[in-house]
Amino acid sequence: MTSESARNKGQGRNPLLDHPPRVVPTRITCPSSTTIWYSSKWQDVHLDDGDYLSFEHILVLSTVVSKSSSLKMEALIKTQLNGKEPSEVIELQLDNCDALAIEGLTDEFSNLVILALNGNALSTLKGLPKLESLMSIDLSDNKLSASLDVLVKRCPQLTHVNLSGNDIKEIEKLLPLKNLANLVCLDVMDCPLEKTAGYPKKVFEIIPNLEYLNGLDVNGEEDEEDSSDDVVDEESDDEEVPN
């Protein structure tokens, strides 16, 4: 189908809807907020504003999107530094950047205690620096599916880990977490491994020091305290109060 015929056929609707449903289009949001629908089955790419691109532009486009996401994360880091040295920062909120990789975060954040990376598109933790003071990390709603060895090696003091909404299918992928001696709370809700019969018991077995899984203890009782705030409270208690 040519670009012109697709335009005429679309007439106010996404022309991909006129193609066989066996091929599912993929959606990309560009830095300019232009939404692109494309599929390797067709020659043209339809933009919501009615423009078209050839497939020769797709690789360039994907590179631009990836770079834009990385720059967004780096910009968030710069904003939250707000003139401080990295070693002075105890919390970073780098959520919802649509980032494909961790960029701009370095081991200079030596006193970082809380890190939020939720709502991105991370499929790997490559790029995560050594953060020996980090106690809480939120990795929910990403695309993680591989081993968590990197997390354990680079953030050994973690007490709270949120992995909910990732693509973790096997309980064995959580096995490295047993080496986090201080791990108290783990969240894996909305991960495929929830389909495993009796998975909570198995998780508690492979991570003996774990106290709460998805907010429940080994007996299925709720955590009465808001453990997500405990890390902040502990850090605040350690700070000096000016006279």
Helices and strands as residue ranges (DSSP letters): H 3-10, G 15-18, E 26-29, E 35-38, E 44-47, E 52-54, G 55-57, H 58-81, G 86-88, E 91-93, E 114-116, E 136-138, H 149-154, E 160-162, G 171-179, E 185-187, G 192-195, H 199-206, E 212-213, H 227-238
